């Protein structure tokens, strides 16, 4: 099967994926990924994420963004990501075999990014039409197809994807050791220094940042996931969360593009602007 064409600025995925605002709730999607037993086992046995979570984020996210924003190089970026996962496999703490390139496992990791895009658009106050939802979902399917794996686990349309998401959250996800350890990082946030920030500043500021950031990420979890993780979330929390996210989105939209967009996305947008004839 021929791989899809690289994305360009006319695609909805290009227009919505690369915002730095996603960093605010990125931890929730990392935890959701690691609640998938096979994925959590791979991270526990083959990663240093607990000791240096920011390094893993900085190494991984730009590559994933590159599949959307790298233009002619996007296929090579996708192939490189797939190769990274080839040696990751083993047996989890329940005696179950796993491999990172198992189609169901790999697609769940992709699905968390798909959900993050749709969720971010909604919380930011933008309403997509039914046709736009289908267009964006088809683009997310093409994004997954660029990895060159079987399309067997991919839901046929957006409604089917939502059913798949709800079913996986309810029936497959577990409070795995990997997910619980990532959740616990909020308890010692000052110890996981962000690159480029002096350690003494982070040690002072980290504990102040952690409680609101933890609360924002709790708001991202589906109710069934919060129940599995033992998180209390009230109707008042939900109303406040939606209000805060809309406010953040409104403020964020007024920031300069260089601040709003992750570097890989901003570079692609700059490249496209320079390519337009004057």
C-alpha positions as CSV (number, residue, x, y, z in Angstrom):
1,X,0.0,0.0,0.0
2,X,1.3,3.4,-1.0
3,X,2.1,5.7,1.9
4,X,0.0,8.9,2.2
5,X,1.3,12.2,1.0
6,X,3.0,14.5,3.6
7,X,0.8,17.0,5.3
8,X,0.7,20.7,4.4
9,X,-0.8,23.9,5.9
10,X,-4.2,23.2,4.4
11,X,-4.7,20.2,6.6
12,X,-6.5,20.5,10.0
13,X,-3.9,18.4,11.7
14,X,-1.2,20.8,10.7
15,X,-3.3,23.7,12.0
16,X,-4.0,22.2,15.4
17,X,-1.3,19.7,16.5
18,X,1.8,21.8,17.2
19,X,0.7,24.2,19.9
20,X,2.9,24.4,23.1
21,X,-0.4,24.7,25.1
22,X,-0.5,20.9,24.8
23,X,2.4,20.7,27.2
24,X,0.0,21.7,30.0
25,X,-1.9,18.4,29.7
26,X,0.8,16.3,28.1
27,X,1.4,14.3,31.3
28,X,-2.2,13.0,31.3
29,X,-1.7,11.5,27.9
30,X,1.7,10.0,28.9
31,X,-0.1,8.3,31.8
32,X,-2.9,7.1,29.6
33,X,-0.4,5.6,27.2
34,X,1.3,3.8,30.1
35,X,-2.0,2.5,31.5
36,X,-2.0,0.2,28.4
37,X,-0.3,-2.9,29.9
38,X,2.1,-3.7,27.1
39,X,3.1,-0.1,26.6
40,X,3.6,0.4,30.4
41,X,5.8,-2.6,30.5
42,X,7.9,-1.4,27.6
43,X,8.5,1.9,29.3
44,X,9.4,0.3,32.6
45,X,11.9,-2.1,31.1
46,X,13.4,-0.1,28.3
47,X,13.3,3.6,29.4
48,X,14.8,6.0,31.9
49,X,11.6,8.1,31.9
50,X,11.3,8.0,35.7
51,X,14.7,9.4,36.3
52,X,14.6,12.0,33.4
53,X,11.0,12.4,32.2
54,X,11.7,15.8,30.4
55,X,14.5,14.3,28.4
56,X,12.3,11.6,27.1
57,X,9.6,14.1,26.2
58,X,12.1,16.4,24.4
59,X,13.5,13.4,22.5
60,X,10.2,11.9,21.5
61,X,7.7,14.6,20.9
62,X,9.6,16.5,18.2
63,X,10.1,13.3,16.2
64,X,6.3,12.6,16.4
65,X,5.6,16.1,15.4
66,X,7.9,15.6,12.5
67,X,5.6,13.0,10.9
68,X,3.1,15.9,10.5
69,X,5.4,18.8,9.9
70,X,8.6,17.6,8.1
71,X,7.2,17.9,4.6
72,X,9.2,15.8,2.1
73,X,11.2,14.3,5.1
74,X,8.1,13.1,6.9
75,X,8.3,9.5,5.7
76,X,11.9,9.2,6.8
77,X,10.9,10.6,10.2
78,X,8.1,8.0,10.5
79,X,10.4,5.2,9.5
80,X,13.0,6.3,12.1
81,X,10.3,6.3,14.8
82,X,9.3,2.8,13.8
83,X,12.9,1.5,13.9
84,X,13.3,3.0,17.4
85,X,10.5,0.6,18.6
86,X,11.9,-2.6,16.9
87,X,14.0,-3.8,19.9
88,X,11.4,-3.0,22.6
89,X,9.7,-6.2,23.8
90,X,9.7,-8.7,26.6
91,X,7.4,-10.1,29.4
92,X,5.5,-7.8,31.8
93,X,5.1,-8.3,35.5
94,X,2.0,-10.4,34.9
95,X,3.8,-12.8,32.6
96,X,2.3,-11.4,29.4
97,X,4.4,-11.0,26.3
98,X,4.5,-7.6,24.7
99,X,6.2,-5.8,21.8
100,X,6.1,-2.1,21.0
101,X,5.3,-2.8,17.4
102,X,2.3,-5.0,18.2
103,X,-0.4,-3.3,16.1
104,X,-2.9,-2.8,19.0
105,X,-0.1,-1.4,21.3
106,X,1.3,0.9,18.7
107,X,-2.1,2.2,17.7
108,X,-3.1,2.9,21.3
109,X,0.0,5.2,21.6
110,X,-1.1,7.0,18.4
111,X,-4.7,7.2,19.6
112,X,-3.7,9.2,22.7
113,X,-2.3,11.9,20.3
114,X,-5.5,11.8,18.3
115,X,-7.5,12.2,21.4
116,X,-5.3,15.1,22.6
117,X,-5.8,17.0,19.3
118,X,-9.6,16.7,19.5
119,X,-9.7,17.4,23.2
120,X,-7.5,20.4,22.9
121,X,-9.7,21.9,20.1
122,X,-12.9,21.3,22.2
123,X,-11.5,22.7,25.5
124,X,-10.1,25.7,23.6
125,X,-13.6,26.7,22.7
126,X,-13.5,25.8,19.0
127,X,-16.4,23.7,17.7
128,X,-15.7,21.5,14.7
129,X,-18.5,20.6,12.3
130,X,-19.2,16.9,11.7
131,X,-17.4,17.1,8.3
132,X,-14.4,18.8,10.0
133,X,-14.3,16.0,12.6
134,X,-14.2,13.4,9.9
135,X,-11.6,15.3,7.9
136,X,-9.4,15.6,11.0
137,X,-9.8,12.0,11.9
138,X,-9.0,10.9,8.3
139,X,-5.8,12.9,8.5
140,X,-5.0,11.2,11.8
141,X,-5.4,7.9,10.1
142,X,-3.1,8.9,7.3
143,X,-0.6,10.1,9.9
144,X,-0.7,6.6,11.4
145,X,-0.4,5.0,8.0
146,X,2.9,6.8,7.4
147,X,4.5,4.4,10.0
148,X,4.0,1.6,7.6
149,X,2.2,-0.8,10.0
150,X,-0.9,-2.8,9.5
151,X,-4.1,-0.7,9.5
152,X,-6.1,-3.6,11.2
153,X,-6.7,-1.9,14.6
154,X,-7.7,1.5,13.1
155,X,-11.4,2.4,13.5
156,X,-13.2,3.3,10.3
157,X,-14.4,6.7,11.2
158,X,-14.5,9.3,14.0
159,X,-17.6,7.8,15.7
160,X,-15.9,4.3,15.7
161,X,-12.8,5.9,17.1
162,X,-14.7,7.4,20.0
163,X,-16.3,4.0,20.7
164,X,-12.8,2.4,20.6
165,X,-11.5,5.0,23.0
166,X,-14.2,4.5,25.5
167,X,-14.0,0.7,25.3
168,X,-10.2,0.7,25.7
169,X,-10.4,3.1,28.7
170,X,-13.0,1.0,30.4
171,X,-11.8,-2.5,29.6
172,X,-8.1,-2.5,28.8
173,X,-6.4,0.2,30.7
174,X,-5.0,-0.6,34.1
175,X,-3.2,1.3,36.9
176,X,0.1,-0.2,35.8
177,X,3.3,0.4,37.8
178,X,4.5,2.6,35.0
179,X,1.4,4.8,35.1
180,X,1.4,5.1,38.9
181,X,5.1,6.1,39.0
182,X,4.5,8.8,36.4
183,X,1.5,10.1,38.3
184,X,3.7,10.2,41.5
185,X,6.2,12.5,39.7
186,X,3.9,15.4,40.7
187,X,4.7,14.7,44.3
188,X,8.4,15.5,43.8
189,X,8.2,17.9,40.8
190,X,11.0,20.0,42.1
191,X,13.4,17.1,41.6
192,X,12.8,16.6,37.9
193,X,14.6,19.8,36.6
194,X,13.5,21.0,33.2
195,X,16.5,21.4,30.8
196,X,17.7,25.0,30.5
197,X,16.2,26.1,33.8
198,X,18.8,26.5,36.7
199,X,18.3,23.7,39.2
200,X,17.8,26.1,42.2
201,X,15.0,28.0,40.3
202,X,13.3,24.7,39.5
203,X,13.6,23.4,43.0
204,X,11.9,26.6,44.3
205,X,9.3,26.8,41.5
206,X,8.5,23.2,40.8
207,X,6.5,22.5,44.0
208,X,4.5,25.7,43.3
209,X,3.7,24.6,39.7
210,X,2.9,21.0,40.6
211,X,-0.5,21.3,42.3
212,X,-2.3,23.3,39.5
213,X,-0.6,21.3,36.8
214,X,-1.7,18.0,38.5
215,X,-5.2,19.4,38.7
216,X,-5.2,20.4,35.0
217,X,-4.1,16.9,34.0
218,X,-6.7,15.2,36.2
219,X,-9.3,17.1,34.1
220,X,-8.1,15.4,31.0
221,X,-8.7,11.9,32.2
222,X,-12.0,10.2,31.3
223,X,-14.1,9.6,34.4
224,X,-13.5,5.8,34.2
225,X,-9.7,6.4,34.2
226,X,-10.0,8.8,37.2
227,X,-11.9,6.0,39.0
228,X,-9.2,3.5,38.2
229,X,-6.5,5.8,39.5
230,X,-8.5,6.7,42.6
231,X,-8.8,10.4,41.7
232,X,-11.7,12.4,43.1
233,X,-13.2,14.9,40.5
234,X,-16.4,16.8,41.2
235,X,-18.9,18.6,38.9
236,X,-17.4,21.8,40.3
237,X,-14.0,20.7,39.3
238,X,-15.2,20.0,35.7
239,X,-16.9,23.4,35.4
240,X,-13.8,25.2,36.7
241,X,-11.5,23.1,34.4
242,X,-13.5,24.0,31.3
243,X,-13.4,27.7,32.3
244,X,-9.7,27.7,33.0
245,X,-8.9,26.0,29.7
246,X,-11.0,28.4,27.7
247,X,-9.2,31.3,29.4
248,X,-5.8,29.9,28.8
249,X,-6.7,29.3,25.1
250,X,-7.9,32.8,24.7
251,X,-4.7,34.2,26.2
252,X,-2.5,31.8,24.3
253,X,-4.1,32.8,20.9
254,X,-2.7,36.3,21.4
255,X,0.9,35.2,22.0
256,X,3.5,35.6,19.2
257,X,3.6,32.5,16.9
258,X,7.2,31.8,17.9
259,X,6.0,31.2,21.5
260,X,2.7,29.5,20.7
261,X,4.1,26.8,18.4
262,X,6.5,24.0,19.2
263,X,9.8,24.5,17.4
264,X,9.3,21.7,14.8
265,X,5.8,23.1,13.9
266,X,7.0,26.7,13.8
267,X,9.9,25.8,11.6
268,X,7.5,24.1,9.1
269,X,5.2,27.1,9.1
270,X,8.2,29.4,8.5
271,X,9.4,27.2,5.7
272,X,5.9,27.3,4.0
273,X,5.8,31.1,4.3
274,X,9.2,31.5,2.7
275,X,8.1,29.2,-0.2
276,X,5.1,31.4,-1.1
277,X,6.1,33.6,-4.1
278,X,6.4,37.3,-3.2
